[in-house]
Amino acid sequence: MKFSNFILLNLNYKADDLKKFLFFFVATFFGFILNFSLIYFANFFLNTISFGTFYLSITFLNIAIFAFQPFSFIVIRKLSSTNSVKSQNELAKYFVNFVISYSMAILSLSLIFLLLINILFNFNAIYLYSFLILAALTYFSSEILRNILEAKKMLYQLSLYFFLLCFFKFIIAIFLIYYIRTAYSGVLGIWLSSLIIFVIFFFYFARKINLKFLASFKIKYFELKETIYIATFYFLIFLLFNLDIILCYFLYDQAILGMYSASAAIAKGVLVFFNPFMKIFIPFSIEKKNSTDNIEKKKILNIISLYFVILFMIGIIFFVFGDFYLMSDYSFKDTDNHLFKLITISIFPLSIFRIMVMRDFSKFKENKIFYVILPIILYIIFVITNSLDIYAFAKSFVFLSFFVLIYYSIISLFYKFKY
């Protein structure tokens, strides 16, 4: 089978739609390069402590954004299952108004609370926390626009959204990092870029589907049990993927955090690279969730196979060029070679685990993720109660990655026998 036919089979696209998917892939690839370049630039111009703080700030910002994904899933599902264009536009208008209204309310309360805390305790990180709050809430408002693009499968516009966000983030953040050279300067750049993207795409949607911003706090279209399951699903996956960075922040000094962050930047970047593809996978899978057609099932399996092929190619690249990168002048400042190799190993079982849980997610079996809580808790207890050096800590996270993959595979096997 030719490669082009393989792609066509996976996504059930016509030739024109294949061009859209390839455009999306290219835009995502170059956006990923810009994100990576920003982290590399920050590593070069910030000192070890500032870079560690900046990288951790990005991690916390991603956690906040990731917490928004349960809402994103509901938006995508509701819009995808609505056939009427008029009904879709009404739903889109409601979701946009809902998110912006709550974001503005939370922003006001958060900044007032932060101001009071600063008056009482006068802590040094006031700017960092302020810009983190601004960035997170502006991201929420722009992310809802992105969800509409995903639900409508508007791949050209979605590609443009992602690339422009990465482009503005790169240009503005590196400018501020270069001239201010603090952790909060990079976060300020991230917030300004997300604000620009929100304004651009809000006016795009206002023109396309007659959006009008009106305060709307009325909660509709949510089921409590489903929302709890989905929120737990996304939180546990992201917590697992970044558990080492988070624990490193609390257990080791800032210099070690900076070294570990520099060593982990590329490996964690690979995990981030696949995020847009996982979100595109969701609406297509949800749309086919009741299908019993063997051809449709084969298409899903081929998408998964393609994911594994790309992951395998990344593994080959790391194996062949890893030492060259570590010995070159282009490696991240303060990168530890042994830590780099250990953290890189961990991304492969985690990537396989993610495609397994995303497959369960598309089949509305997200409650299986609750089983992962136990190994995470046991791991946290183990790390806290044992005085591990940073290398033993990295090895323990590699063990956790493989253990969770095997553990979840066994759980899935039992589920097949049970149902």
N, C-alpha and C positions, 0 to 999 in steps of 0.2 A: 504493500500500500504506500502511495506517495505521501510525503510529509504534508503537502497542502491538503490532500484528501483527508489525512488524519485530523488536521485542524478543523476542517469542515464537518467531519463526523462528530467531533467532540462537542462543538457548540451549535450544531444544527443551523449554521449560517448559510445564506446565499453568498455569492462572490462579493457583492457590495458590502454585506455585513462583515465578511472576513476582513476587508480593508479597515473597517471601523475597529475591529478587535486588534489588528496589528498596529493601528494608530494608537490605540489605548496602551498597548504593550510598550511601544517606543516612548510615548510620553511618560509612562510610569518609570521606565528604565532611566531616562534622563532626569526625571524628578528625583529618583533615588540617588543618582550621582550628585546632584546639587545638595541633597540632604547630607550625604556622606562628606562632601567637600566642606560644608559648613562646620561639621564636627571636627574635621581635620584642621581647618583654619583656626577654630577655637582652641584646639589642642596646641597649635603652634604659637599663638599669641598670648594665651592665658597661662599663668603659672599653674603648678600642679594642683594646688588647693582650689583655685578659682575654676579650673577645668572640671575637677571632680564635682564641685557644686553645680556648675552649669549642666553637666551631663546628668546628674541626679535630678535637677530641675526639669529637664526634658523628660526624664522617666516619670516623674510625678505628674507632669502635664499630660503625658500619654495615658497615664492611669486615669486621670480625670476625663479625658476624651473617651477612653475605652469604656468608662462607666456610662457614657451616653449611648453606647451601642445597643442596649436593650430597647431604648426608645427608637433608635434607627431601624431596628429589625421590625418593630410594629409599623412604623411608617412605610417601609418597603413592602411589607406584606399587605397592608391595607390598600395602598395605591396599586400594587400589582394585581390584586384580585378584583379591582374595580374596572369594569369595561367602558363605562360612560366617561367621555372626556370631560363633560361638565361636572360630574361627580368627582372625578380625579382632581379637577381644579379647585373645587370647594374643599376637599380634604386637604390638599396642599396648602391652601390659604389658612385653614384652621391650624395645621401643624406649625406653619411658620409663625403665625401670630402667637400661638401657645409658647413656643420655645423662646421667642424674643421677649415676651412679657415676663416669663419666669427668670430669664437671664438678667434682665434689667433689675428685677426685684432683688434677686440674690446678690447681684453686683453691689447695689446700694447698701444692703445690710452687711455684706462682707467688708466693704471698705470702711464703713462706720465702726464695725467691730475691730478691724485692724488698727484704725486710728486710735481708738480707746486703749487698746493693748499697748500701742507704742507710747502713748502719753503716760501710762502707768509704769511700764518697764523699760522704755527707750532701747529697744533691741536694734541691732545693726542691720538686720536683713529686711527692713521695712520696704525698701524699693523692690527687692527680689520677690517678696510675697505679694506685693501690690500688682506687679506686672504678671505674676503667675495667675492671679485671680482674673485679671483683665484678659489674658491670653486664653485661659480655659473657657470663660463665658463667651468670648467672641468666637472661639472655635465652635461652641455649641450652635450659635446662631448661623454660622456659615455651613456647618456640617448638615443641618437640616435641608439646606438647598442642595447639597451634594446627594443626600438621600433621595430627593425627588428625581434627580438625574439618574440615579441607579435604578430606581423603581421603574422609570420610563425607558430604561436601557438606552439612554441618549449618550452613546459612547464618545462621540466627538466632543460634546460639551463637557462630559465628565473628564476626558483627557485634558482638555484645556483648563478646567478647574484645578486639577491636581498639579499640572505643570506650572501654571501661574503662581499657585500658592508656594510651591518649592522655589520658584525663581525669585519672587519678592522676598521670601524668607531669607534666601541666600544673600541677595544684594543688601538688604537693609540690615540684617543681623551682623554680617561681616564688617560693614561700615561702622556700626556702633561698637562692636568688639574691638576693632582696630584703634578707634579714637578714645574709648572709655576704658576698655580692658578690665572689665569686671564681669562676674557671672550674670548680674542683672541686666547688663547691656545686651547680651544675647537674647535673653527672654523678652526684653523690650522690643527687639527686632522681630521676634516671632509674633508678638501681639500685634504690632503695626501691620505686618504682612497679612495676618488673618483678617484684620479690620478692612484692609483694602479689598481683599477678595470678597468679603461679605458685601461690601457696598456695590462692587461691580456686578456680582451675580444676583443680588437682590433686585437691582434695576433691570437686569436681564429677565428675571422671572416676572417682575411687575409689568413688563412690556408684553411678555409671552402669555401669561395666564391671569393678568389683571389682578395682581396681588396688591392688597392694601393693608398697611400695618395698623391694627386696632388692638388695644389691650384685651387679652383673652386668657383668663385664668380657669376657665371651665374645663374640667377633665372629662374626656370622652374616649371611647375606643380602647380602654385598658381593662384587662382582666387581672385581678390581683395575683392569682396563683401563677399564671403564665408570666407575668412581669417579674415575679420573684425568681422563678426558674431561669429566665433569660438573663436577669441581672447577675445571678450567681454564676451562671455559665461563663459569661464574659469576664467577670471579675477573677474567677479562679484560673482561667487560662492566662490572663495577663499577669496575675500574681505569680504563677508558676514560672513564666518566661523571664520575669525580672526579679525573682526572689533573691538571687545572689547579689544583685546590685543593692537592693533595699537592705538586706542583712549586713552587707559590707559597710553601709553607711552607719549603722548603729553599733557595730561590733569592732570596727577598726578606726584608726585615726585618719585624718583627711588626706595625708600624703599617700597612704596605702589605698584609700578610696580613689584618688586620682590615678594611681598606677593601674588599679584593677579596671577602672572605667576606660582608660586608654587601651588596655589589652582586650577589652570586651567590645569595643566600638564596632569593629567589622562584623563579628559574629552576631551581635544583636541587630546590626543593620540588615543582615540577611533575613532574619525573622520579620523585620519591619517591611522589607521589600515585597513579601508575599501578601501583606495585608489587603491591598486593593483588589487582588485577584480572589481572595477569599470572600470579599464582600460582593463581588460580581457573581461569584458562584451561588450565593444564597438565593437571590430572586429566581434564577433559572431552576434551581432545585425545588424551591417551594412551589413553583408553578407546576412542576411535574410530580408532586408528592403523592398523588393518588394513581399515578400511571402504572399499569401492569405490563406495558409494552416492553418486550425484550430489547427492542432497538433503543428505546429511551434509556433503559437500564445500562445498556452497553455504552451509550454516549457518556453517562456519568462515570462509568468505570474508566473510560478512555481519558476523561479529564483528569481523574486521579492518577492515571498512568503517566500522563504528561507532566503532572506536578512532580512525580517521583523522578522522571527523566531529568528535569531541570535541577532538582535537588542533587541528583547523582553527578551532573556536570559541574555543579558548584563544588561538590566534594573533590572532584578530580582537580579543579583549579586550585583549591586550597592545598592539596597534596603536592602538586607540581610546583606551584609558585610560592608556597607559604614561606619557605626558608629564604627565598630571594627577597620577598617583601620585608621580612624581619631584619635582614642584613643591609637593606637599602636605606637611603636617606629619606625615603618617602613613608616609612613607618611612623605611627603615632609616637609623639614624644612621650617618654617614660613607659613605653610598652615593654612588658616583661615577656620574653620569648616563651617560657614554660607556661605562664598563665594564658597567653594567647592560644597556644595549642590545646590546652585543657578546655578552655571556654568554647573554642571552635568545635571540639568533639561533641559538646553538649547540644549544639543546635540541630544535629541530625535526628537523634531520637525525639527531640521536642517537635521538630517539623513533621515527622511521621505521626506523632501523637495528635498534632493539630488537625491533620487531614482526616484522621479517624473521628475526632470529636465533631468536626464540621460536617462530616457525613451523617453522623447521628443527629446533629442539629437540623439538617435539612429534612430528616425523617421525623422531626418533632419528638426526639428522644433526648433532649438536652438535660433531663433530670439525672442521667447517668453520671454527669460530671460531679455530683455530690460525693461519689465514692473517692474522688481525688483529694477531698478535704483531709482524710486520715493521713496519707503519706506526707502531705504538706505540714500538718501540725507536728507529726513525729520528727520530721526533718528540722523544723524550727527549734523544737525542744532539744534535739541532739546538738545542734550548732551552738545554742546558747549555753548549754551545760558543759560543753567541752571547749577548752582553750586551744582552738586550732590555729596554726599559723595560716597565712594567706594561701599557701600552696595546698595544704591539707583541706582547707575550705573549698578551693576550686575543685579538687578531686571529689569531695563529698557532693558537690552540685552535679558533677558528671554522673556519679552513681545515682543520684535522685532522678536525673533525666531518663536514664535507661530503666530504672525501677518503675517509674510512672508509666512508661510505654508498655512494659511487660504486664504490669498490674492492670492497666486499662484493657489490654488485649484479653487477659483472662476473664475480666468482668464481662467483656463483650461476648466472649465464648459462652459463658454461663447464660447470658441473656438469650442467645440463639436457642439453647436447649430449653430454656424456660418458656419462650414464646414461639 
